[in-house]
């Protein structure tokens, strides 16, 4: 049996629009994010998922609830899918981080894992998210509603890619990565798939943006 996993990023929040690092802080979807979630949910529900699991953070749960309502698949919440803990960057805008922590910000732009800001490394994020995948029932399609950095770390781990630097680009709000496994390991089917329209991650492509959801 071929198995598929869809890693769906949540809709936009006010903090996303402000380019403010969220990490494990918990702002809800804004009005734009609510519309994005409805649009994405219609497409994801049409895939006929068998399992639906969401991060416990509000922005992901609100997005996942839309998928559950349209698909009829019960929603399970799992904190192992929550966003990467970003330590003292959480709650700050990109400009504030650049001003207060210039060396850390330079490391981030260069694609290095900024462990000294506190919080989690990419490997730690990948390990906790992988534990969710390891416990999935062997069903044709599992949809995991999560966050930008967490989805990127998990994708890299499943595909055997390095965590640093990040190979795949960041996920836009309410876009997803699709992975497939026919018994010989996971392969990438699609990345940044989503509703019609331009795919515009909030951070410009001038460095490493695996934490773009932060």
Secondary structure, 3 states (H helix, E strand, C coil): CCEEEEEEECCCEHHHHCCECCCCCCCCECHHHHHHHHHHHHHHHCCCCCEEEECCCHHHHHHHHHHHHHHCCCEEECHHHCCCCCHHHCCCEHHHHHHHCHHHHHHHHCCCCCHHHCCCCHHHHHHHHHHHHHCCCCCCEEEEEECHHHHHHHHHHHHCCCCCCCCCCCCCCCEEEEEEECCCCEEEEEEEEECCCCCCCCCCCCCCCCCCCC
